[in-house]
Each structure stands twice: as C-alpha cells, then as structure tokens.
Amino acid sequence: MENEQAAGFPLDSVMSYADLCATGASRAGIREALAAGVLHRARRDVYVAGGVHEAVVAAQRVGGRLDCISAVGAAGIFALDQSHLHVQVEPTHSRLRSPSSRRQRLSGASNVVVHWRSSDQGAAHSIPLMEALARAIRCQSPRASIAMLDNALHQGRVTDADVRELFAGLPAKYAALRPLLDGRAEAGSESFARLLLRQLGCSVQVQVWIDGVGRVDLVVDGWIVVECDSRAHHGGWEAQERDRLRDLLLAERGYTVVRPTARMIFSNPDFLRRAVQGLRSARR
C-alpha cells in the first residue's frame, strides 16, 4: 500500500473510507498506511494524507476546514498569532466536535475560532491561499497583515497582480495597507520594525548592501543599522561571532548597530522605539 498508494493520496483533500477503497486500497493496505504515517485518520471516516500540516488534522477533528490565519501559517507564510485554530464550518452544521483533542494540542492551538460560512471547496481540507490571506486581513492587526503580505510577496507565493485582486475584493477601509507593503522584507520582524520606525518619522531603507559587510536588514536615517535576529538564524556561538564581526565592521564604517530579537519586536516594540529615539536624540 505504501509504495503503490502513498504518492496517490491527494495532499489537499479529505477522504472517506469509501474514497480510499475507490482508489483500489484494501482494508489491510489502509491499516498499513495508517501505521506508516502515510495516512492519518482525523476522526471517524475522515482521512488525510500523512504529509499535511498538523493544523489540517486539528481542523478536521473539530469538524471544519482550515481557514484564515491558520491556513496562512500552514502554507508557510508568516502569521503572527498562531495560538488560535481558525476553522471554516458550513452554517448547516448543527454542532462542532470537541476541540480538546490530543492532535489539536499538538498543533499549538489553544482556542478555536470558527468562521461560519459556506464554501464551494468540496473535499479540500483548507481554503485557497488567496482566500486565506483575505480572511486573515480581517482577523488581525494592520501591522500583522502587512507583515503577512510582505512575506507572501517575498516568497513569491503571490504577485503584485494577486495583491491588486486581493484588495479589490476587500472593504475600502483596508486599501490604506497596500502602499505600505514591501516584499523585500525577509521576515515578519523586519516588516514590524520598518513600520514602527517609520511611525517615528525615520527614513528606513530595507535590505541594504554595505560594502565590506554585506546586506543588512534596515538602515535608519542613513546611519543606524537595525538587524532583526531570530533564533533560527542566529543561534550557536559561531553565528554569534559572525554577528559581532559584522557589528565591528559596521562601526568601522560609521554605523551604529541595534540588534533586537524578533520576540522583542513582536512583544515589546517600545524597546526598539526608545533605543532608536535615544540614538537620534544623542546625534542631534
């Protein structure tokens, strides 16, 4: 079963036992696929392929389709708040299944946000990416939405034409976000920092190449370098030494370096705001 059917399981759909049998799978073959992790049983008579994101399984256990911010995050695009599981459920459903399942705890979702609306997605286990982005814009802060769209653009998951179409389908009040997008940002923390510093009236350049150093995340007012560090890319002593060497090379060239972590930028943005304000005041 694993060799013959694993590649044949649709990664974007849910399947019933009858659906599996229709592909030629036997009862024993289905058991083998489940044991091998090639297939997951989300709930009674609801199966998904083993390669899907765990949040997909959690949404199916609740009785709906992965939606909104959760669908964006499962697609590998920056989503700030993933503590909630967003699920699209048909209005005709009379009740939801219990969200307090082991799989849902594994997905990191502590609460379920239900979006009661109809969908024409058939057997799809998640809403399409463009629809997920549009729904997420309505469900989070403007700054989080800009960071999300920046990341989608940076990864090439959407184009400028897609963004135009996206905003054309949203209420007019969201149009103000579009001119603030910048797909050069490589991480959500960079987008947050850029927006925060521009609110202070700073001139902010994104992804600037400095001879002898390389590319830096942000250059503020032409002399303050802001590097937005994450654990994924700046852990370990070798990475720490490399960062410190870059800081020394930047200082040699007349730059002052501020290096907040992504967590600081998201949870305590005032630290970065006050640091840059202090440097600008001292320069004046």
C-alpha positions in Angstrom: 0.0 0.0 0.0 2.7 2.5 1.0 4.6 2.0 -2.3 1.6 2.0 -4.6 -0.8 4.4 -2.9 1.2 6.9 -0.8 2.0 9.2 -3.7 -1.6 8.9 -4.9 -3.2 10.4 -1.7 -4.3 14.0 -2.5 -2.5 16.3 -0.2 -5.2 19.0 -0.4 -8.2 16.8 0.2 -10.0 14.8 2.8 -11.1 11.2 2.1 -13.6 8.8 3.5 -13.1 5.1 3.8 -15.2 4.6 0.6 -12.9 7.1 -1.2 -9.9 5.2 -0.2 -11.4 1.9 -1.4 -12.3 3.5 -4.7 -8.6 4.1 -5.3 -8.0 0.4 -5.0 -6.9 0.4 -1.4 -7.7 -2.7 0.7 -8.6 -2.8 4.3 -5.2 -4.2 5.2 -3.5 -1.6 3.0 -5.2 1.2 4.8 -4.1 -0.2 8.1 -0.5 -0.3 6.8 -0.7 3.2 5.5 -2.0 4.4 8.9 0.7 2.6 10.8 3.4 4.0 8.5 2.1 7.6 8.8 1.4 7.8 5.1 -2.3 8.3 6.0 -3.9 10.0 9.0 -7.3 9.3 10.4 -8.5 12.7 11.7 -11.8 11.4 13.0 -14.2 8.6 12.2 -14.3 8.0 8.5 -12.3 11.1 7.7 -8.7 10.6 6.4 -6.0 12.9 5.2 -2.6 12.3 3.6 0.3 11.9 6.0 2.2 14.9 4.6 -0.4 17.5 5.6 0.3 20.2 8.3 -0.8 19.1 11.7 -3.2 22.1 11.9 -5.2 20.5 9.0 -5.7 17.4 11.1 -6.8 19.5 14.1 -9.3 21.4 12.0 -10.8 18.1 10.7 -11.1 16.8 14.2 -13.2 19.9 15.1 -15.3 19.2 12.0 -14.3 22.0 9.6 -11.8 23.2 7.1 -8.5 25.0 7.9 -9.2 28.7 7.5 -7.9 32.3 7.8 -4.6 32.9 9.8 -4.2 29.1 10.4 -4.3 28.3 6.7 -1.8 31.1 6.0 0.6 29.7 8.7 0.2 26.1 7.4 1.1 27.4 3.9 4.5 28.5 5.3 3.7 32.2 5.2 4.3 34.5 8.2 1.4 34.6 10.6 1.9 36.5 13.9 -0.7 34.9 16.1 -1.0 31.1 15.7 -2.3 30.4 19.2 -5.8 30.0 17.8 -7.0 27.4 15.3 -9.2 29.1 12.7 -11.7 26.8 11.1 -14.3 27.3 8.4 -17.5 25.5 9.1 -20.7 25.2 7.0 -23.6 27.1 8.5 -25.7 23.9 8.1 -23.6 22.0 10.6 -25.5 21.7 13.8 -22.6 21.4 16.2 -18.8 21.2 16.5 -16.8 18.3 17.8 -14.7 18.9 21.0 -11.6 21.0 20.3 -9.8 19.5 23.3 -8.1 16.7 21.4 -4.6 15.5 21.6 -3.9 16.4 17.9 -5.2 19.9 18.4 -2.9 20.4 21.4 0.0 19.2 19.3 -0.9 21.8 16.7 -0.2 24.6 19.3 -3.8 25.9 19.1 -5.2 26.7 22.5 -8.6 28.0 21.2 -10.8 27.5 18.2 -12.1 30.5 16.1 -15.0 29.3 14.0 -15.9 31.1 10.8 -19.4 30.1 9.9 -19.8 30.4 6.2 -20.5 28.3 3.1 -17.6 27.2 0.8 -17.5 25.6 -2.6 -14.2 23.9 -1.9 -15.7 20.4 -1.9 -13.3 17.9 -0.4 -10.5 20.4 0.1 -9.2 20.4 3.7 -8.1 24.1 3.6 -9.4 27.2 1.9 -7.3 28.5 -1.0 -4.3 30.8 -0.2 -5.8 33.9 -1.7 -9.0 33.5 0.3 -7.0 32.7 3.4 -5.0 35.9 3.0 -8.2 38.0 2.6 -9.8 36.4 5.6 -6.6 36.9 7.7 -6.5 40.6 6.9 -9.9 40.9 8.5 -8.9 38.9 11.5 -5.6 40.6 12.7 -4.0 43.9 13.2 -3.0 46.1 10.2 0.7 45.6 11.1 0.4 41.8 11.2 -1.4 41.9 7.9 1.3 43.9 6.2 4.0 41.6 7.5 2.0 38.6 6.3 1.6 40.0 2.8 5.3 41.2 2.7 6.3 37.6 3.4 3.9 36.2 0.8 5.4 38.6 -1.8 9.0 37.8 -0.7 8.5 34.1 -1.1 6.9 34.6 -4.5 3.6 33.0 -3.3 1.7 36.0 -4.6 2.3 38.5 -7.3 1.6 42.3 -7.5 -1.4 41.4 -9.6 -2.6 39.0 -6.9 -2.3 41.8 -4.4 -4.3 44.1 -6.5 -7.0 41.5 -6.9 -6.9 40.8 -3.1 -7.5 44.4 -2.1 -10.2 44.8 -4.8 -12.2 42.2 -3.0 -11.8 43.8 0.4 -13.8 46.6 2.0 -12.3 50.1 1.1 -11.0 50.7 4.6 -8.2 48.2 4.0 -6.9 50.0 0.9 -4.6 52.1 3.1 -2.5 49.0 3.8 -1.5 48.3 0.2 1.0 51.2 -0.2 2.8 50.1 2.9 3.7 46.6 1.5 7.4 45.8 0.8 8.2 42.3 -0.5 11.9 42.9 0.1 11.5 42.2 3.8 12.8 38.7 4.6 11.0 38.2 7.9 7.9 39.4 9.6 10.0 41.0 12.3 11.6 43.2 9.7 8.2 44.4 8.5 7.2 45.2 12.0 10.4 47.1 12.7 10.1 49.0 9.4 6.5 50.1 10.2 7.3 51.0 13.8 10.3 53.2 12.8 8.5 55.0 10.0 5.9 55.9 12.5 8.6 57.8 14.3 9.3 59.8 11.2 12.5 57.9 10.4 13.8 57.3 6.9 14.0 53.5 6.7 15.8 51.6 3.9 15.2 47.9 3.5 17.8 45.2 2.8 20.7 47.5 2.2 24.1 46.3 0.8 27.1 47.7 2.6 30.5 47.1 1.0 32.8 45.0 3.2 29.9 43.9 5.4 27.1 42.5 3.2 23.4 43.0 3.4 21.7 44.4 6.5 18.0 44.3 7.4 17.3 48.0 7.9 19.2 51.3 7.7 17.5 54.1 9.7 18.3 57.8 8.8 21.4 56.6 6.9 23.4 55.6 10.0 21.5 53.3 12.4 21.5 49.7 11.3 18.7 47.5 12.7 19.3 43.8 12.5 16.2 41.7 13.4 17.6 38.5 14.8 15.7 35.2 15.1 16.7 32.1 17.0 16.6 30.0 13.7 19.4 32.0 12.0 21.4 33.4 14.9 21.8 30.6 17.4 25.1 29.0 18.3 28.4 30.5 19.1 29.7 30.6 15.5 26.6 32.7 14.5 27.2 35.0 17.5 30.8 35.6 16.5 29.8 36.3 12.9 27.2 38.8 14.1 29.7 40.5 16.3 32.2 40.8 13.5 29.6 42.4 11.3 28.8 44.9 14.1 32.5 45.8 14.3 32.8 46.2 10.6 29.7 48.4 10.6 31.1 50.5 13.4 34.3 50.9 11.4 32.2 52.4 8.7 30.4 54.8 11.0 27.2 52.9 11.6 25.5 52.2 15.0 24.0 48.8 15.3 20.8 47.9 17.1 20.1 44.2 17.2 16.7 43.3 18.7 15.3 39.8 18.6 12.1 39.0 16.7 10.5 38.2 20.0 11.4 41.7 21.4 10.0 43.4 18.3 6.7 41.5 18.5 6.1 41.5 22.2 8.0 44.7 23.4 8.3 47.1 20.5 8.8 50.0 22.8 12.3 48.7 23.5 13.3 49.3 19.8 11.3 52.6 19.6 13.1 54.0 22.7 16.5 52.8 21.6 16.3 54.5 18.2 14.8 57.6 19.7 17.7 57.8 22.2 20.3 57.4 19.4 18.6 60.1 17.3 18.4 62.5 20.3 22.1 62.0 21.1 23.1 62.6 17.5 21.1 65.9 17.5 
